[in-house]
Amino acid sequence: MGDERAEERADGLYDYGTVLWRGEPDAAALFTAADAFWVPFSLGCIAFFAVATRSVVDHGVPWPALILVGFFWALLLYLAVGRFFVKRALADRTTYVVTDRFAIVERGGSVESRAIDRGAIRVRRRLAGRIEADFDADVEGRRSAVGLIYEMYRNTGMDFMATVATGGWAPLRFYDVRDRAGLFEALRAAGVDLVDRGAPGG
């Protein structure tokens, strides 16, 4: 793809350079390491709230309370089930691009980019052989409480909660990429000496 050029927006505000790789997240990758917490947590909350709901109904509480109960059920069902549909829908609309100068996430009509900085990139292996590329690995505060909050929500279908919890801070990452060889080749062509944190001896 050496002569392919990154597509220019209608407003003509940028030219991202020569496209070295295009990929997308694996839409079948529904779970993350954080789900070791979120799945049992959501099931436990549903069990507890089912008992609470039965008690509320049996005692004949006013209808405004039932509206509140319905709201909490909607939240719990999103946490247990709905977020996986959202995550898959987002994956279907997402494309990752590496050029000779930028890492880019295209989602729907929006584009987010980071200039390639060899000192700010880490690649890690995740579940089922997929990889995650972090293009803001040197961001100050990543290991702070804000960073830890973000890690609990990112790529779970609750990413909007990560943005709210961290005041809008979010790194640029490629999630659930299967084409490890293609991505590595592109990043090396862009001058990046990769660190694969999941590689044997790495």
ABEGO torsion letter per residue (X at the ends): XAABBBBBBAAGABBAEBBABBBBBBAABABBAAAAAAAAAAAAAAAAAAAAAAAAAAAGBBAAAAAAAAAAAAAAAAAAAAAAAAAAAAAAABBBBBBAABBBBBBEABBBBBBBBAAABBBBBBBGGBBBBBAAAABBGAABAAAAAAAAABGAGAAAAAAAAAGGBBBBBBBGBABAAAAAAAAAAAGBBBBBAABBGX
